[in-house]
Amino acid sequence: RRVRPVREAMSSIGSSNIGFQLLKKSGWKEGTGLGAQEQ
């Protein structure tokens, strides 16, 4: 399985994206990964 770097994934979604907004509201911080191991 190929994993994209965080920087590449972040640049593909804008701050107006609903998914981005939901992540921010739930406590996610830009530059960090998701999940228990922040992948």
Buried (B, 14 or more C-beta within 10 A) or exposed (E): EEEEEBEEEEEEEEEEEEEBEEBEEEEEEEEEEEEEEEE
